[in-house]
Amino acid sequence: MIETHPFEIFVPPNAKYLILGSFAAKEAMRENPEYDPAYDWYYGTRRNQFWSILAAVYNMELRDKQRKQEFFTRLGIGIGDIIYQVERDKDSSLDYYLKNPAYNKDAIAHAINNNPIHTIFFTSRFVEKRFRREFKEIIKPHPTIDLIALPSPSTRYARMSLEEKIARYKELLPEFV
């Protein structure tokens, strides 16, 4: 079954940063028996530490979609996924099991071409590698954009502790002024 991403890319006016992941977890898909209505925006599963990491980095609560969007707007951060449509193998949310992807090229190209983006962060090395391969014609005219892989916020990525991930995100993400 082909799944279409449930969230639109979010890019506030004059965004300077873009965070890109792969594709939404199965819990975000209304047609999936494991659908979780609490998963209302990017990286919202209990297995994903993304928002916990950001809450620690910036010392603030980011509990709902509205607060997250307001916060990203103040920081000039956009967020999206590189895959727009995909088939899941083994009913899994793991990137490895995402098959026959249709990439989110138009939305990401629009974000890059219409904003002063100077850094793109990736939520894993997997996403960074796919982006460099599949989006090379889009990024080519923008050689000054930094491409940086963050430690994966997945709890499955156990090479780093949560505390180590927080420290690394603090080093890499923009300061909140």
N, C-alpha and C positions, 0 to 999 in steps of 0.2 A: 504494500500500500504506500502510495506517495503521500508524504506529509508536507504541509506548507507551514512555514514559520508563523507562530501565533503573534509575534510582536514586530512592529515596524522599527526600523532603525531610529534611534533618538539622537538628534544632533541639534544642540541649542545654537542660537545665532552666534556667529564668530567663534565657534569651537576651535580650540588650539590642539586638543588631544582627542584621540579616538581609541576606544577599547573594543577589541574584536575577539569574539569567541567562535565556536564552531556552529552549533545548532542547539535549539532548545531540547531539554530533557522530555522524555515521554510524558511526564506528569503535567506538562503544560498543554498537552494535546487533548482537547475536549472529547475526541472520539476514542481515546485510550481508556481502558477500564481503570487504570491507575491515575487518572486525571485528578489533580489537586487544585481546587479553586484558589487556594492560598498562594499558589505560584502565579502571581499576577504580572511579573516582569522578569527581565533577564536574571539568570543564575539564582533563581528563587527556591531551589530544592533544598531539603535538609542536608543532603550530602555535599552541597556546595558551600564552601567557606567564604566566597567572594564578599558578601555583604558584612560578614563578621570581621573579615580582614580590614575592609574599608572603615568600618565603625571604630576599630582599634587604631588604625592609622590616623584618622581625623578626630578621634575622641568625640564621637557624636552618635546618636541613634539614627539608624536608617531603616525604619521598620516597614514603611509602605512606599508604594510606587510614587506618590506625589512628593514625599520628602526626598526620595532618591533623585527624582527629576529636578527638583528645585536645587538640590545640592550640586548635581552635575552642571546645571545651568550656571550657578555661581562660579564653579571651577573651570568652566569652558570645556567640559568633557562630553563627548558623544559616545554612544554605545550601540553595538549591533553584533550580528553574527555573519560569518562569511558565506554560510549556506542558506539559501532561500527555500529550497525543496529537497527532500531526500527520502530514501527508503531505509528502513531500519532492519538490520539482520538480527535474528535471535531476540527480537523485542527489547533491544538493549539501548541505553542512552550513551554508551561508550563511543567515543569518536571512531574507534577501530571498526565498529559495526555500522557506520553510516555509509550507505551504498548509493551509487548513481546520483551524486549531488548535482544540483543546479545552483550555481553560485550567485550570490547577492551582488552582482557586479554593478548594476545600474545605481542602486542606492548608495553603495560605497563610493563609486566614482563621483556621484553627485556631492556627497559629503566632502570628499577630498578636493574636488574642483571648485567648490563654492564656499569654502571656509579656509581660514588661515591655519590649517592643520600643520603642526610641525613635528608631532610625535604620534606614532601608532603603537599602542600596547597590545600584545596578544596574550590571551589567557592560558596559553601553553605553547610549547615548541611545535606541537602538531599543527596548531593554527598558523603559527608563523611560517612554517615550511609550506603549507598549502597556499597561504596568501602569496608568498614569494613566487610560487610556481603559477598559480591561477590568475593572479592580479598583476602580473609583471607589466603588461601594457598600460594598465591604469596608473601604476606607481612610477613608471619610467619618466614621465614629464616632471616629476617632483623629486629630484635626487637629494634634496636637502631634508626630506622627511626622515626622521629617525624611526627605525623599526626595532622594537624592544619586546622580547618575550618575558612575561612575568612568570613566576612559579605558578603552576596550576593550582587553582583554588579547590580542586576536587579532593575529597578526603581519601580517594584512592592514591593520590600522589603523596606517598609517605616518605619520600627521600628527605623532606623537610618537615619539621614540626610546625604547628600553627604559629608559634612565636617566631620561628625563623622566616616563615612566609610574611608575617607582619613586618618584620625588620626589613626584608627585601623590598616590599611594596613601599615602605616609608622612604627608602633610598631612591626609588625610581619615579614614584608618582609626584605630581606637582604639589607644592605647599599650598595650604589654604590660608589666604590673607584676608 
